[in-house]
């Protein structure tokens, strides 16, 4: 079995890391470069920067922030927010990104997934899916523009299409669980993971060490992303990896 990855997420606004609940009520969580340095030394497997207002403000992700973070890392760095074109992706890669994450732009221009996959390789293209539960029956409604706009798509169906267009990974965030520390939405994660053959990164709801065990077993995730539990030192990356290893889940030590 391949090692499961632990990923830290830096939601950035105005050059500072912020965190909220259900994509709202944002509060400061620190300096991006300082947090990146800490996570790199603690043994995080990858880091994601999401410029959470870039799309809403119709601008590119902040290159200065990407460069400052990339200088601290010896691990893969993914960047999302404001990636709307080949030029935006080029700018992020030139600033230090190893992967680019598409969300809103993937809906308005699905061909961009294929274009960027052909340019950089599928392994460098992440399609981010922000979804909420929609009534009964296991339907998960997808939202764009930082969770503000319904796009009338189902998460499972959209993940399949993203894969067919060349995406190398899916970053699946439960808006319902975001920042709540109530546990990952394992049902949603499992539904998407079972529908595609590319890795699925689970995001939204990490609160305890057992939440990570659950998302790797019940949720069938290939990687788990968290923010609050790491930013506020509620657990360390090394402690989490030791716990997972003790529960028979392979991780990179």
C-alpha positions as CSV (number, residue, x, y, z in Angstrom):
1,X,0.0,0.0,0.0
2,X,1.3,3.5,-0.9
3,X,2.1,5.8,2.0
4,X,-0.7,8.1,2.9
5,X,0.1,11.8,2.8
6,X,-0.4,14.5,5.4
7,X,-0.9,18.0,3.9
8,X,-1.0,21.3,5.6
9,X,-3.1,24.1,4.1
10,X,-2.4,27.8,4.3
11,X,-5.5,29.8,3.5
12,X,-4.0,33.3,2.6
13,X,-5.7,36.7,2.5
14,X,-3.8,39.9,2.2
15,X,-0.5,38.1,2.7
16,X,-1.5,36.4,6.1
17,X,-2.8,33.0,6.9
18,X,-6.4,33.0,8.0
19,X,-8.9,30.3,9.2
20,X,-12.6,30.3,9.6
21,X,-15.6,27.9,9.9
22,X,-17.7,26.9,6.9
23,X,-15.6,29.3,4.8
24,X,-16.7,32.2,7.0
25,X,-15.6,34.2,10.1
26,X,-11.9,34.3,9.2
27,X,-9.3,35.0,11.8
28,X,-5.5,35.4,11.6
29,X,-3.4,32.3,12.0
30,X,0.1,33.7,11.3
31,X,2.7,34.4,8.7
32,X,2.8,32.0,5.7
33,X,6.6,31.7,5.5
34,X,7.0,31.1,9.2
35,X,4.3,28.4,9.2
36,X,5.8,26.8,6.1
37,X,9.2,26.7,7.8
38,X,7.7,25.0,10.8
39,X,5.8,22.4,8.8
40,X,8.8,21.6,6.7
41,X,10.8,20.9,9.8
42,X,8.0,18.8,11.4
43,X,7.9,16.4,8.4
44,X,4.7,17.5,6.6
45,X,4.5,15.7,3.2
46,X,3.1,18.6,1.2
47,X,1.9,22.1,1.6
48,X,-1.0,23.9,-0.2
49,X,-1.4,27.7,-0.4
50,X,-4.9,28.8,-1.2
51,X,-5.3,32.5,-2.0
52,X,-8.9,32.6,-0.9
53,X,-9.8,36.0,-2.2
54,X,-7.9,36.0,-5.5
55,X,-10.9,34.7,-7.5
56,X,-13.4,37.0,-5.8
57,X,-11.0,40.0,-6.5
58,X,-10.3,38.8,-10.1
59,X,-6.5,38.7,-9.6
60,X,-3.7,36.2,-9.6
61,X,-2.4,34.5,-6.5
62,X,0.2,36.6,-4.7
63,X,3.5,35.7,-6.2
64,X,5.5,37.3,-3.3
65,X,3.7,35.0,-0.9
66,X,4.4,31.9,-3.1
67,X,8.1,32.8,-3.3
68,X,8.4,33.4,0.4
69,X,6.9,30.0,1.2
70,X,8.7,28.1,-1.5
71,X,12.1,29.3,-0.1
72,X,11.2,27.4,3.2
73,X,10.3,24.1,1.6
74,X,11.9,20.9,0.4
75,X,8.6,19.3,-0.3
76,X,5.9,19.7,-3.0
77,X,4.0,23.0,-2.9
78,X,0.6,23.4,-4.5
79,X,-1.0,26.8,-5.2
80,X,-4.6,27.6,-5.8
81,X,-6.8,30.8,-6.0
82,X,-6.8,33.0,-9.1
83,X,-5.5,30.4,-11.5
84,X,-7.7,31.2,-14.5
85,X,-5.4,30.9,-17.5
86,X,-2.1,29.4,-18.7
87,X,-0.5,32.7,-17.8
88,X,-1.7,32.5,-14.2
89,X,-0.4,28.9,-13.9
90,X,2.9,29.9,-15.4
91,X,3.3,32.8,-12.9
92,X,2.6,30.4,-10.0
93,X,5.1,27.9,-11.2
94,X,7.7,30.5,-11.8
95,X,7.2,31.7,-8.3
96,X,7.9,28.3,-6.9
97,X,4.7,26.1,-7.2
98,X,5.1,22.4,-8.0
99,X,1.4,22.0,-8.6
100,X,-1.5,24.3,-9.5
101,X,-5.0,23.9,-8.2
102,X,-8.1,24.8,-10.3
103,X,-11.5,25.4,-8.9
104,X,-13.8,28.2,-10.4
105,X,-11.8,28.3,-13.6
106,X,-12.3,24.6,-14.2
107,X,-16.1,25.1,-14.4
108,X,-16.0,28.2,-16.7
109,X,-13.3,26.7,-18.9
110,X,-12.9,22.9,-18.4
111,X,-10.5,22.7,-21.4
112,X,-8.0,24.5,-19.2
113,X,-7.5,21.3,-17.2
114,X,-6.4,19.5,-20.3
115,X,-4.3,22.4,-21.5
116,X,-2.4,22.6,-18.2
117,X,-2.1,18.8,-17.9
118,X,-0.5,18.7,-21.4
119,X,1.8,21.6,-20.4
120,X,3.0,20.4,-17.0
121,X,1.9,16.8,-16.7
122,X,-1.2,15.5,-14.9
123,X,0.7,15.1,-11.7
124,X,0.9,18.9,-11.4
125,X,-2.8,19.6,-11.9
126,X,-5.1,19.5,-9.0
127,X,-8.9,20.1,-9.3
128,X,-10.3,21.4,-6.1
129,X,-14.0,20.5,-5.4
130,X,-15.8,22.4,-2.6
131,X,-19.0,20.5,-1.8
132,X,-22.0,20.4,0.6
133,X,-24.4,17.7,1.3
134,X,-27.7,18.2,-0.6
135,X,-30.5,16.4,1.1
136,X,-30.7,12.7,1.3
137,X,-29.5,10.1,-1.1
138,X,-25.8,10.8,-1.0
139,X,-25.8,13.8,-3.3
140,X,-23.0,16.3,-2.8
141,X,-23.6,19.7,-4.4
142,X,-20.5,21.6,-5.8
143,X,-19.8,25.3,-5.2
144,X,-17.3,27.7,-6.7
145,X,-16.0,31.2,-6.0
146,X,-14.8,30.3,-2.4
147,X,-18.0,28.4,-1.7
148,X,-20.3,31.2,-2.5
149,X,-21.8,30.0,-5.8
150,X,-23.7,26.8,-6.6
151,X,-22.6,25.3,-10.0
152,X,-25.4,22.7,-10.2
153,X,-22.9,19.8,-10.4
154,X,-22.6,16.7,-8.3
155,X,-19.2,16.1,-6.6
156,X,-18.8,12.5,-7.8
157,X,-19.8,13.3,-11.4
158,X,-17.5,16.4,-11.5
159,X,-14.6,14.4,-10.1
160,X,-15.0,11.8,-12.9
161,X,-15.0,14.5,-15.5
162,X,-12.0,16.3,-14.0
163,X,-10.1,13.0,-14.2
164,X,-11.1,12.4,-17.8
165,X,-9.9,15.9,-18.7
166,X,-6.4,15.2,-17.3
167,X,-6.5,16.2,-13.6
168,X,-3.9,14.2,-11.5
169,X,-5.5,14.8,-8.1
170,X,-8.8,15.9,-6.6
171,X,-8.7,18.2,-3.5
172,X,-12.1,17.5,-2.0
173,X,-13.3,19.9,0.7
174,X,-16.5,19.5,2.7
175,X,-17.9,23.0,3.2
176,X,-20.2,21.6,5.9
177,X,-17.2,20.4,8.0
178,X,-14.7,23.2,7.2
179,X,-13.1,24.5,10.4
180,X,-15.6,22.6,12.6
181,X,-13.2,20.0,13.9
182,X,-16.1,17.6,13.7
183,X,-14.3,15.0,11.6
184,X,-13.9,14.6,7.8
185,X,-17.0,13.8,5.7
186,X,-15.9,10.2,5.2
187,X,-19.1,9.3,3.2
188,X,-18.4,12.0,0.7
189,X,-14.7,11.3,0.5
190,X,-15.4,7.5,0.0
191,X,-17.9,8.2,-2.7
192,X,-15.5,10.3,-4.7
193,X,-12.5,8.1,-4.0
194,X,-14.4,5.1,-5.3
195,X,-15.4,6.9,-8.5
196,X,-11.9,7.9,-9.7
197,X,-8.5,6.2,-10.1
198,X,-6.5,9.4,-9.2
199,X,-5.6,10.4,-5.7
200,X,-8.2,12.1,-3.6
201,X,-7.1,14.6,-0.9
202,X,-9.7,14.9,1.9
203,X,-10.2,18.4,3.5
204,X,-12.5,19.9,6.0
205,X,-13.2,18.8,9.6
206,X,-10.0,17.5,11.0
207,X,-10.1,17.7,14.8
208,X,-8.6,14.6,16.4
209,X,-6.1,12.0,15.5
210,X,-8.9,9.4,15.1
211,X,-10.4,11.7,12.4
212,X,-7.4,11.0,10.2
213,X,-7.6,7.3,10.9
214,X,-11.2,7.4,9.8
215,X,-10.7,9.3,6.6
216,X,-7.9,6.9,5.5
217,X,-10.0,3.8,6.3
218,X,-13.7,4.6,6.0
219,X,-13.1,7.6,3.6
220,X,-10.6,5.7,1.4
221,X,-8.6,9.0,1.0
222,X,-5.1,9.0,-0.4
223,X,-4.1,12.1,1.5
224,X,-5.6,14.3,4.3
225,X,-5.3,18.0,4.5
226,X,-5.7,20.1,7.6
227,X,-5.2,23.6,8.8
228,X,-6.5,24.5,12.3
229,X,-5.2,21.5,14.1
230,X,-1.7,22.3,12.9
231,X,-1.8,26.1,12.9
232,X,-2.8,26.3,16.5
233,X,-0.5,23.4,17.6
234,X,-3.3,21.1,18.7
235,X,-1.2,18.3,17.4
236,X,2.1,17.9,15.6
237,X,2.8,16.3,12.3
238,X,5.2,13.8,13.9
239,X,2.6,12.8,16.6
240,X,0.0,12.3,14.0
241,X,2.2,10.2,11.8
242,X,3.2,8.0,14.8
243,X,-0.5,7.5,15.7
244,X,-1.4,6.6,12.1
245,X,1.5,4.1,11.9
246,X,0.4,2.6,15.2
247,X,-3.0,2.0,13.6
248,X,-1.5,0.2,10.6
249,X,-1.7,3.1,8.2
250,X,1.5,3.6,6.1
251,X,3.0,7.1,6.3
252,X,6.3,8.7,5.5
253,X,8.3,9.0,8.7
